[in-house]
Amino acid sequence: MPKPLVAITVDSVCAATGKCFVSELVSVAEEYTVPMTWLLDVTEHDPLTNVKLYHNEYLHRIPAWHELGLHITFDNSANNTVARGDLIRIGKDILKQFSIKPTAFRAANGDLEPDDLRALEDIGILVDCTAGSSAAQPDGSPKEPYHPSYTELHGSGDARIWEVAVANECGMAAYLDSGFEKLQKVIDARLAVSHILCLGLHDCVDNAANLRSTVDYLRKQGARFTTLTQLVTEL
């Protein structure tokens, strides 16, 4: 099997929590020269605050060789295709105000519906990484990146967008927040069936030590690290 190809994604949601460890994460990323995909959160009830916080405090600390993408938290009122599509377009417009053109996406809490795919494609999103980030994918779902169906997110179809699922094995998603000891089991299980590995973490959790341990472990296996969009352009 080829050497691991790894994308590390960051759910950038710190404005809602009052804790942020961007500086610590960037320090580790620069130490190892590991690019990450930072997914900036936009919520329906407070669409601007998180992105403005990142613009004012953190974006200048993130190297240009990282990637900035879009993260959407759908509220209860965004309960139909039109409302959800409107929020996706609002998210794109907010990032555009700060000269960010996102091509990578994740929905919070695994909350992505098949009807959302067309709205994502319309705003220029090339790759989604929602699958596996909350609950495990159904049995038989693709382990490799795939084009989903417009009617079934967890099955291959004719959508233009790529789906790169977060590794979700042993009943746990591959989020660094859980600590490296638990994460290692998920990594090993996924690498047994695919050389492509998508990991996640939250910026509001002190993940610097977990990130260092994860990169060390994967580097020993010859892993190459890339942003999410770069990963799918190589497929």
C-alpha positions in Angstrom: 0.0 0.0 0.0 1.3 3.5 -0.7 2.6 5.7 2.1 -0.1 7.6 4.0 -1.4 10.8 2.5 -2.8 12.9 5.4 -5.1 16.0 5.6 -5.5 17.6 9.0 -8.6 19.8 9.4 -9.3 22.3 12.1 -12.9 23.2 13.1 -12.3 26.9 13.8 -15.1 27.7 16.2 -13.3 29.4 19.1 -15.5 32.5 19.3 -18.3 30.4 20.7 -16.1 29.0 23.5 -13.9 31.7 24.7 -10.8 29.5 24.3 -8.4 29.4 21.4 -5.2 27.6 20.7 -4.4 28.8 17.2 -0.9 30.1 18.1 0.1 26.8 19.7 -1.2 24.7 16.8 0.5 27.0 14.2 3.8 26.6 16.2 3.7 22.8 15.9 2.7 23.0 12.2 5.6 25.3 11.4 8.0 23.1 13.4 7.1 20.1 11.2 6.1 22.0 8.1 2.7 20.5 8.1 -0.1 22.4 6.3 -3.6 22.3 7.8 -7.1 23.2 6.5 -8.7 25.7 8.8 -12.5 25.6 8.5 -13.9 29.0 9.7 -17.2 28.7 11.3 -20.3 30.7 10.3 -23.6 30.2 12.3 -27.0 31.4 11.4 -27.6 33.2 14.7 -24.2 35.0 14.7 -22.6 34.7 11.2 -19.8 37.3 11.5 -18.3 37.0 15.0 -16.1 34.0 14.6 -14.7 35.1 11.2 -14.1 38.6 12.5 -12.2 37.2 15.5 -10.0 35.1 13.2 -9.4 38.1 10.9 -8.5 40.4 13.8 -6.4 38.0 15.9 -5.3 34.8 14.1 -5.3 34.9 10.3 -2.0 36.7 10.2 -0.4 33.9 12.2 -1.5 31.1 9.9 1.1 30.6 7.1 0.0 31.1 3.5 0.8 27.4 2.7 -2.1 26.4 4.9 -5.7 26.4 3.6 -8.8 28.4 4.8 -12.2 26.8 4.2 -15.8 27.2 5.4 -17.5 25.5 8.4 -21.3 26.0 8.8 -23.3 25.5 11.9 -26.9 25.1 10.8 -29.5 26.3 13.4 -33.0 24.9 13.8 -34.5 27.5 11.6 -32.4 26.4 8.7 -34.6 23.4 8.3 -35.3 23.3 4.5 -33.2 23.2 1.4 -33.7 26.9 0.6 -32.8 28.2 4.1 -29.8 25.9 4.3 -28.6 27.0 0.8 -29.0 30.6 1.8 -26.8 30.1 4.9 -24.1 28.4 2.8 -24.1 31.4 0.4 -24.0 33.8 3.3 -21.0 31.8 4.6 -19.2 32.2 1.3 -20.0 36.0 1.2 -18.7 36.5 4.7 -15.4 34.9 3.9 -15.2 36.8 0.7 -15.4 40.0 2.7 -12.1 39.0 4.2 -10.5 38.0 0.9 -11.0 34.3 1.5 -12.3 32.0 -1.3 -13.1 28.7 0.3 -12.9 25.4 -1.6 -13.1 23.1 1.4 -16.1 22.6 3.7 -17.5 20.9 6.7 -20.9 21.1 8.4 -20.9 21.0 12.2 -22.2 17.9 14.0 -22.2 15.9 10.8 -25.2 17.9 9.7 -25.0 17.8 5.9 -27.9 16.8 3.7 -27.7 15.6 0.1 -29.6 18.6 -1.1 -26.8 20.8 0.3 -24.3 19.5 -2.2 -25.6 21.6 -5.1 -25.4 24.8 -3.0 -21.8 23.9 -2.0 -20.9 23.3 -5.7 -22.6 26.6 -6.6 -20.3 28.5 -4.3 -17.1 26.8 -5.5 -16.6 24.1 -2.9 -14.5 21.3 -4.3 -14.3 19.0 -1.3 -16.4 18.3 1.8 -15.2 16.5 4.9 -18.4 16.2 6.9 -18.8 12.4 6.6 -17.4 10.6 9.6 -16.8 13.7 11.6 -19.7 13.0 14.0 -21.2 9.6 13.5 -19.7 6.6 11.7 -20.6 6.1 8.1 -23.0 3.3 7.2 -21.5 -0.1 6.5 -20.3 -0.4 2.9 -19.5 3.3 2.6 -16.4 4.2 0.6 -13.2 4.4 2.5 -11.4 6.3 -0.2 -12.4 9.8 -1.3 -15.5 9.6 -3.6 -18.1 11.7 -5.5 -21.3 11.3 -3.5 -24.8 11.0 -4.8 -27.2 13.9 -4.8 -29.6 11.6 -2.9 -27.2 9.7 -0.6 -24.2 11.3 1.0 -22.6 8.0 2.0 -22.8 6.4 -1.5 -20.9 7.1 -4.7 -22.8 9.1 -7.3 -22.5 11.8 -9.9 -22.0 14.9 -7.7 -19.0 17.0 -8.8 -17.9 17.7 -5.2 -15.5 15.2 -3.5 -16.3 13.7 -0.2 -13.2 13.0 2.0 -14.6 11.3 5.2 -12.9 11.8 8.5 -11.5 8.4 9.6 -14.1 6.9 11.9 -13.2 3.5 13.1 -13.6 1.5 16.4 -16.7 3.7 17.1 -14.7 6.9 17.3 -14.0 9.8 14.9 -10.3 10.6 14.2 -10.3 13.9 16.2 -7.2 14.8 18.0 -9.3 16.2 20.9 -9.6 12.6 22.2 -5.9 12.3 22.9 -3.2 10.5 20.9 -3.5 7.1 22.6 -7.2 6.8 21.5 -6.5 8.4 18.1 -3.7 6.0 17.3 -6.2 3.1 17.3 -8.4 4.9 14.8 -5.4 5.8 12.6 -4.2 2.2 12.5 -7.6 0.8 11.6 -8.1 3.3 8.8 -4.6 2.9 7.3 -5.2 -0.9 7.2 -7.8 -0.2 4.5 -6.8 3.1 2.9 -3.6 5.2 2.6 -5.7 8.4 2.6 -6.3 9.8 6.1 -8.4 12.8 7.1 -8.1 13.9 10.7 -9.9 16.6 12.6 -9.4 18.8 15.7 -11.0 21.8 17.3 -9.2 25.1 17.8 -10.8 25.5 21.2 -9.0 22.4 22.6 -5.3 22.5 23.6 -4.2 20.0 20.9 -0.6 21.0 20.5 0.8 17.9 22.2 -1.6 15.7 20.4 -0.7 17.2 17.1 3.0 16.7 17.7 2.5 13.1 18.7 0.3 12.4 15.7 2.7 14.0 13.2 5.6 12.1 14.7 3.7 8.8 14.5 2.7 9.3 10.9 6.1 10.6 9.8 7.6 7.4 11.0 5.3 5.6 8.5 6.5 7.9 5.7 3.3 10.0 5.6 3.0 13.1 3.5 0.8 15.9 4.7 -1.4 18.1 2.5 -4.3 20.4 2.6 -7.8 19.0 1.9 -8.2 20.7 -1.5 -4.7 19.8 -2.6 -5.4 16.2 -1.7 -8.4 15.9 -4.1 -6.6 17.7 -6.9 -4.1 14.8 -6.8 -6.7 12.1 -7.2 
